[in-house]
């Protein structure tokens, strides 16, 4: 299934000049402010990288902390969306249940009226 991007979200390679790049407090930031420090240029992210073979690159502990904070923020937002989706689904099901109960009650009433009509017609035939 193809997933649409949320409004305000940007591709990881783009930089929003109005949004601060620090993610010190994950709870204060919005979903559109999730930026990877590694996708930013060294001038913007404040870190420089050496050119080594993949797998031999050692990360700075502060980068690891920043990445952990970003991952935690993403996980928090994903968990919120997941829980909201569940609440929305329950709400939809409850609404559908109310509609079905209403329809069932109307059909029961209609059946009772027709049964009464049949009984009245049978009584008329007996006379």
PyMOL CGO cylinders between C-alpha atoms (Angstrom):
from pymol import cmd
from pymol.cgo import CYLINDER

trace = [
    CYLINDER, 0.00, 0.00, 0.00, 1.34, 3.43, -0.92, 0.3, 1, 1, 1, 1, 1, 1,
    CYLINDER, 1.34, 3.43, -0.92, 1.65, 5.82, 1.99, 0.3, 1, 1, 1, 1, 1, 1,
    CYLINDER, 1.65, 5.82, 1.99, 1.19, 9.56, 1.52, 0.3, 1, 1, 1, 1, 1, 1,
    CYLINDER, 1.19, 9.56, 1.52, 3.43, 12.04, 3.27, 0.3, 1, 1, 1, 1, 1, 1,
    CYLINDER, 3.43, 12.04, 3.27, 2.02, 14.11, 6.04, 0.3, 1, 1, 1, 1, 1, 1,
    CYLINDER, 2.02, 14.11, 6.04, 1.58, 17.80, 5.35, 0.3, 1, 1, 1, 1, 1, 1,
    CYLINDER, 1.58, 17.80, 5.35, 4.58, 19.74, 6.52, 0.3, 1, 1, 1, 1, 1, 1,
    CYLINDER, 4.58, 19.74, 6.52, 6.95, 16.81, 6.25, 0.3, 1, 1, 1, 1, 1, 1,
    CYLINDER, 6.95, 16.81, 6.25, 10.00, 17.24, 4.09, 0.3, 1, 1, 1, 1, 1, 1,
    CYLINDER, 10.00, 17.24, 4.09, 12.33, 14.89, 2.35, 0.3, 1, 1, 1, 1, 1, 1,
    CYLINDER, 12.33, 14.89, 2.35, 15.43, 14.16, 4.45, 0.3, 1, 1, 1, 1, 1, 1,
    CYLINDER, 15.43, 14.16, 4.45, 17.76, 15.98, 2.05, 0.3, 1, 1, 1, 1, 1, 1,
    CYLINDER, 17.76, 15.98, 2.05, 15.98, 19.32, 2.35, 0.3, 1, 1, 1, 1, 1, 1,
    CYLINDER, 15.98, 19.32, 2.35, 16.68, 21.85, 5.05, 0.3, 1, 1, 1, 1, 1, 1,
    CYLINDER, 16.68, 21.85, 5.05, 14.07, 24.15, 6.55, 0.3, 1, 1, 1, 1, 1, 1,
    CYLINDER, 14.07, 24.15, 6.55, 15.83, 27.41, 7.44, 0.3, 1, 1, 1, 1, 1, 1,
    CYLINDER, 15.83, 27.41, 7.44, 13.13, 28.37, 9.97, 0.3, 1, 1, 1, 1, 1, 1,
    CYLINDER, 13.13, 28.37, 9.97, 13.36, 25.15, 11.99, 0.3, 1, 1, 1, 1, 1, 1,
    CYLINDER, 13.36, 25.15, 11.99, 16.13, 24.73, 14.54, 0.3, 1, 1, 1, 1, 1, 1,
    CYLINDER, 16.13, 24.73, 14.54, 18.33, 21.72, 13.82, 0.3, 1, 1, 1, 1, 1, 1,
    CYLINDER, 18.33, 21.72, 13.82, 18.83, 20.67, 17.45, 0.3, 1, 1, 1, 1, 1, 1,
    CYLINDER, 18.83, 20.67, 17.45, 16.64, 17.90, 18.78, 0.3, 1, 1, 1, 1, 1, 1,
    CYLINDER, 16.64, 17.90, 18.78, 17.46, 18.17, 22.46, 0.3, 1, 1, 1, 1, 1, 1,
    CYLINDER, 17.46, 18.17, 22.46, 13.91, 17.66, 23.69, 0.3, 1, 1, 1, 1, 1, 1,
    CYLINDER, 13.91, 17.66, 23.69, 11.93, 15.18, 21.59, 0.3, 1, 1, 1, 1, 1, 1,
    CYLINDER, 11.93, 15.18, 21.59, 8.61, 16.05, 23.24, 0.3, 1, 1, 1, 1, 1, 1,
    CYLINDER, 8.61, 16.05, 23.24, 8.79, 19.72, 22.21, 0.3, 1, 1, 1, 1, 1, 1,
    CYLINDER, 8.79, 19.72, 22.21, 9.31, 19.15, 18.51, 0.3, 1, 1, 1, 1, 1, 1,
    CYLINDER, 9.31, 19.15, 18.51, 6.68, 18.50, 15.87, 0.3, 1, 1, 1, 1, 1, 1,
    CYLINDER, 6.68, 18.50, 15.87, 6.56, 15.63, 13.35, 0.3, 1, 1, 1, 1, 1, 1,
    CYLINDER, 6.56, 15.63, 13.35, 7.70, 17.94, 10.54, 0.3, 1, 1, 1, 1, 1, 1,
    CYLINDER, 7.70, 17.94, 10.54, 10.87, 18.78, 12.46, 0.3, 1, 1, 1, 1, 1, 1,
    CYLINDER, 10.87, 18.78, 12.46, 12.40, 15.31, 12.27, 0.3, 1, 1, 1, 1, 1, 1,
    CYLINDER, 12.40, 15.31, 12.27, 15.71, 15.85, 10.55, 0.3, 1, 1, 1, 1, 1, 1,
    CYLINDER, 15.71, 15.85, 10.55, 18.66, 13.54, 10.46, 0.3, 1, 1, 1, 1, 1, 1,
    CYLINDER, 18.66, 13.54, 10.46, 21.91, 15.17, 11.35, 0.3, 1, 1, 1, 1, 1, 1,
    CYLINDER, 21.91, 15.17, 11.35, 23.66, 12.92, 8.87, 0.3, 1, 1, 1, 1, 1, 1,
    CYLINDER, 23.66, 12.92, 8.87, 21.63, 14.26, 5.95, 0.3, 1, 1, 1, 1, 1, 1,
    CYLINDER, 21.63, 14.26, 5.95, 22.72, 17.81, 6.66, 0.3, 1, 1, 1, 1, 1, 1,
    CYLINDER, 22.72, 17.81, 6.66, 25.95, 19.20, 5.31, 0.3, 1, 1, 1, 1, 1, 1,
    CYLINDER, 25.95, 19.20, 5.31, 28.85, 19.44, 7.80, 0.3, 1, 1, 1, 1, 1, 1,
    CYLINDER, 28.85, 19.44, 7.80, 28.47, 23.23, 7.90, 0.3, 1, 1, 1, 1, 1, 1,
    CYLINDER, 28.47, 23.23, 7.90, 24.87, 22.93, 9.03, 0.3, 1, 1, 1, 1, 1, 1,
    CYLINDER, 24.87, 22.93, 9.03, 25.09, 19.91, 11.32, 0.3, 1, 1, 1, 1, 1, 1,
    CYLINDER, 25.09, 19.91, 11.32, 28.28, 21.06, 13.03, 0.3, 1, 1, 1, 1, 1, 1,
    CYLINDER, 28.28, 21.06, 13.03, 30.05, 17.75, 12.48, 0.3, 1, 1, 1, 1, 1, 1,
    CYLINDER, 30.05, 17.75, 12.48, 32.66, 16.78, 9.97, 0.3, 1, 1, 1, 1, 1, 1,
    CYLINDER, 32.66, 16.78, 9.97, 33.28, 13.33, 8.60, 0.3, 1, 1, 1, 1, 1, 1,
    CYLINDER, 33.28, 13.33, 8.60, 36.44, 11.61, 7.61, 0.3, 1, 1, 1, 1, 1, 1,
    CYLINDER, 36.44, 11.61, 7.61, 36.55, 9.55, 4.44, 0.3, 1, 1, 1, 1, 1, 1,
    CYLINDER, 36.55, 9.55, 4.44, 37.03, 5.97, 5.57, 0.3, 1, 1, 1, 1, 1, 1,
    CYLINDER, 37.03, 5.97, 5.57, 35.79, 2.62, 4.38, 0.3, 1, 1, 1, 1, 1, 1,
    CYLINDER, 35.79, 2.62, 4.38, 32.23, 1.77, 5.35, 0.3, 1, 1, 1, 1, 1, 1,
    CYLINDER, 32.23, 1.77, 5.35, 32.22, -0.10, 8.64, 0.3, 1, 1, 1, 1, 1, 1,
    CYLINDER, 32.22, -0.10, 8.64, 35.41, 1.49, 9.95, 0.3, 1, 1, 1, 1, 1, 1,
    CYLINDER, 35.41, 1.49, 9.95, 33.81, 4.89, 10.57, 0.3, 1, 1, 1, 1, 1, 1,
    CYLINDER, 33.81, 4.89, 10.57, 33.72, 5.60, 14.29, 0.3, 1, 1, 1, 1, 1, 1,
    CYLINDER, 33.72, 5.60, 14.29, 30.97, 7.91, 15.41, 0.3, 1, 1, 1, 1, 1, 1,
    CYLINDER, 30.97, 7.91, 15.41, 31.28, 10.69, 17.90, 0.3, 1, 1, 1, 1, 1, 1,
    CYLINDER, 31.28, 10.69, 17.90, 29.36, 9.90, 21.14, 0.3, 1, 1, 1, 1, 1, 1,
    CYLINDER, 29.36, 9.90, 21.14, 27.39, 13.13, 20.77, 0.3, 1, 1, 1, 1, 1, 1,
    CYLINDER, 27.39, 13.13, 20.77, 26.27, 11.97, 17.30, 0.3, 1, 1, 1, 1, 1, 1,
    CYLINDER, 26.27, 11.97, 17.30, 25.13, 8.69, 18.80, 0.3, 1, 1, 1, 1, 1, 1,
    CYLINDER, 25.13, 8.69, 18.80, 23.15, 10.56, 21.45, 0.3, 1, 1, 1, 1, 1, 1,
    CYLINDER, 23.15, 10.56, 21.45, 21.59, 12.78, 18.78, 0.3, 1, 1, 1, 1, 1, 1,
    CYLINDER, 21.59, 12.78, 18.78, 20.70, 9.76, 16.65, 0.3, 1, 1, 1, 1, 1, 1,
    CYLINDER, 20.70, 9.76, 16.65, 19.23, 8.01, 19.68, 0.3, 1, 1, 1, 1, 1, 1,
    CYLINDER, 19.23, 8.01, 19.68, 17.14, 11.09, 20.45, 0.3, 1, 1, 1, 1, 1, 1,
    CYLINDER, 17.14, 11.09, 20.45, 15.94, 11.24, 16.84, 0.3, 1, 1, 1, 1, 1, 1,
    CYLINDER, 15.94, 11.24, 16.84, 15.06, 7.55, 16.85, 0.3, 1, 1, 1, 1, 1, 1,
    CYLINDER, 15.06, 7.55, 16.85, 13.24, 7.93, 20.16, 0.3, 1, 1, 1, 1, 1, 1,
    CYLINDER, 13.24, 7.93, 20.16, 11.32, 10.93, 18.80, 0.3, 1, 1, 1, 1, 1, 1,
    CYLINDER, 11.32, 10.93, 18.80, 10.34, 9.02, 15.66, 0.3, 1, 1, 1, 1, 1, 1,
    CYLINDER, 10.34, 9.02, 15.66, 9.28, 6.03, 17.73, 0.3, 1, 1, 1, 1, 1, 1,
    CYLINDER, 9.28, 6.03, 17.73, 7.21, 8.27, 20.02, 0.3, 1, 1, 1, 1, 1, 1,
    CYLINDER, 7.21, 8.27, 20.02, 5.45, 9.85, 17.05, 0.3, 1, 1, 1, 1, 1, 1,
    CYLINDER, 5.45, 9.85, 17.05, 4.85, 6.44, 15.43, 0.3, 1, 1, 1, 1, 1, 1,
    CYLINDER, 4.85, 6.44, 15.43, 3.41, 5.12, 18.70, 0.3, 1, 1, 1, 1, 1, 1,
    CYLINDER, 3.41, 5.12, 18.70, 1.10, 8.15, 18.95, 0.3, 1, 1, 1, 1, 1, 1,
    CYLINDER, 1.10, 8.15, 18.95, -0.10, 7.63, 15.38, 0.3, 1, 1, 1, 1, 1, 1,
    CYLINDER, -0.10, 7.63, 15.38, -0.62, 3.92, 16.03, 0.3, 1, 1, 1, 1, 1, 1,
    CYLINDER, -0.62, 3.92, 16.03, -2.65, 4.53, 19.20, 0.3, 1, 1, 1, 1, 1, 1,
    CYLINDER, -2.65, 4.53, 19.20, -4.70, 7.27, 17.51, 0.3, 1, 1, 1, 1, 1, 1,
    CYLINDER, -4.70, 7.27, 17.51, -5.41, 4.96, 14.59, 0.3, 1, 1, 1, 1, 1, 1,
    CYLINDER, -5.41, 4.96, 14.59, -6.69, 2.35, 17.05, 0.3, 1, 1, 1, 1, 1, 1,
    CYLINDER, -6.69, 2.35, 17.05, -8.89, 4.90, 18.82, 0.3, 1, 1, 1, 1, 1, 1,
    CYLINDER, -8.89, 4.90, 18.82, -10.25, 6.09, 15.46, 0.3, 1, 1, 1, 1, 1, 1,
    CYLINDER, -10.25, 6.09, 15.46, -11.01, 2.52, 14.43, 0.3, 1, 1, 1, 1, 1, 1,
    CYLINDER, -11.01, 2.52, 14.43, -12.85, 1.84, 17.71, 0.3, 1, 1, 1, 1, 1, 1,
    CYLINDER, -12.85, 1.84, 17.71, -14.84, 5.04, 17.25, 0.3, 1, 1, 1, 1, 1, 1,
    CYLINDER, -14.84, 5.04, 17.25, -15.82, 4.01, 13.71, 0.3, 1, 1, 1, 1, 1, 1,
    CYLINDER, -15.82, 4.01, 13.71, -16.88, 0.57, 14.92, 0.3, 1, 1, 1, 1, 1, 1,
    CYLINDER, -16.88, 0.57, 14.92, -18.94, 2.04, 17.77, 0.3, 1, 1, 1, 1, 1, 1,
    CYLINDER, -18.94, 2.04, 17.77, -20.68, 4.35, 15.29, 0.3, 1, 1, 1, 1, 1, 1,
    CYLINDER, -20.68, 4.35, 15.29, -21.39, 1.42, 12.96, 0.3, 1, 1, 1, 1, 1, 1,
    CYLINDER, -21.39, 1.42, 12.96, -22.73, -0.56, 15.95, 0.3, 1, 1, 1, 1, 1, 1,
    CYLINDER, -22.73, -0.56, 15.95, -25.12, 2.27, 16.89, 0.3, 1, 1, 1, 1, 1, 1,
    CYLINDER, -25.12, 2.27, 16.89, -26.35, 2.44, 13.28, 0.3, 1, 1, 1, 1, 1, 1,
    CYLINDER, -26.35, 2.44, 13.28, -26.92, -1.33, 13.15, 0.3, 1, 1, 1, 1, 1, 1,
    CYLINDER, -26.92, -1.33, 13.15, -28.74, -1.34, 16.49, 0.3, 1, 1, 1, 1, 1, 1,
    CYLINDER, -28.74, -1.34, 16.49, -30.98, 1.49, 15.30, 0.3, 1, 1, 1, 1, 1, 1,
    CYLINDER, -30.98, 1.49, 15.30, -31.72, -0.37, 12.05, 0.3, 1, 1, 1, 1, 1, 1,
    CYLINDER, -31.72, -0.37, 12.05, -32.41, -3.60, 13.98, 0.3, 1, 1, 1, 1, 1, 1,
    CYLINDER, -32.41, -3.60, 13.98, -34.85, -1.80, 16.29, 0.3, 1, 1, 1, 1, 1, 1,
    CYLINDER, -34.85, -1.80, 16.29, -36.67, -0.28, 13.32, 0.3, 1, 1, 1, 1, 1, 1,
    CYLINDER, -36.67, -0.28, 13.32, -36.95, -3.69, 11.64, 0.3, 1, 1, 1, 1, 1, 1,
    CYLINDER, -36.95, -3.69, 11.64, -38.28, -5.26, 14.86, 0.3, 1, 1, 1, 1, 1, 1,
    CYLINDER, -38.28, -5.26, 14.86, -40.92, -2.55, 15.09, 0.3, 1, 1, 1, 1, 1, 1,
    CYLINDER, -40.92, -2.55, 15.09, -41.84, -3.03, 11.43, 0.3, 1, 1, 1, 1, 1, 1,
    CYLINDER, -41.84, -3.03, 11.43, -42.12, -6.80, 11.99, 0.3, 1, 1, 1, 1, 1, 1,
    CYLINDER, -42.12, -6.80, 11.99, -44.35, -6.32, 15.02, 0.3, 1, 1, 1, 1, 1, 1,
    CYLINDER, -44.35, -6.32, 15.02, -46.65, -4.03, 13.01, 0.3, 1, 1, 1, 1, 1, 1,
    CYLINDER, -46.65, -4.03, 13.01, -46.90, -6.53, 10.15, 0.3, 1, 1, 1, 1, 1, 1,
    CYLINDER, -46.90, -6.53, 10.15, -47.56, -9.43, 12.52, 0.3, 1, 1, 1, 1, 1, 1,
    CYLINDER, -47.56, -9.43, 12.52, -50.35, -7.38, 14.10, 0.3, 1, 1, 1, 1, 1, 1,
    CYLINDER, -50.35, -7.38, 14.10, -51.72, -6.63, 10.63, 0.3, 1, 1, 1, 1, 1, 1,
    CYLINDER, -51.72, -6.63, 10.63, -51.63, -10.35, 9.70, 0.3, 1, 1, 1, 1, 1, 1,
    CYLINDER, -51.63, -10.35, 9.70, -53.42, -11.24, 12.93, 0.3, 1, 1, 1, 1, 1, 1,
    CYLINDER, -53.42, -11.24, 12.93, -56.08, -8.58, 12.23, 0.3, 1, 1, 1, 1, 1, 1,
    CYLINDER, -56.08, -8.58, 12.23, -56.58, -9.86, 8.65, 0.3, 1, 1, 1, 1, 1, 1,
    CYLINDER, -56.58, -9.86, 8.65, -56.90, -13.46, 9.87, 0.3, 1, 1, 1, 1, 1, 1,
    CYLINDER, -56.90, -13.46, 9.87, -59.50, -12.33, 12.38, 0.3, 1, 1, 1, 1, 1, 1,
    CYLINDER, -59.50, -12.33, 12.38, -61.44, -10.60, 9.57, 0.3, 1, 1, 1, 1, 1, 1,
    CYLINDER, -61.44, -10.60, 9.57, -61.37, -13.80, 7.49, 0.3, 1, 1, 1, 1, 1, 1,
    CYLINDER, -61.37, -13.80, 7.49, -62.78, -15.87, 10.38, 0.3, 1, 1, 1, 1, 1, 1,
    CYLINDER, -62.78, -15.87, 10.38, -65.89, -13.67, 10.57, 0.3, 1, 1, 1, 1, 1, 1,
]
cmd.load_cgo(trace, "trace")
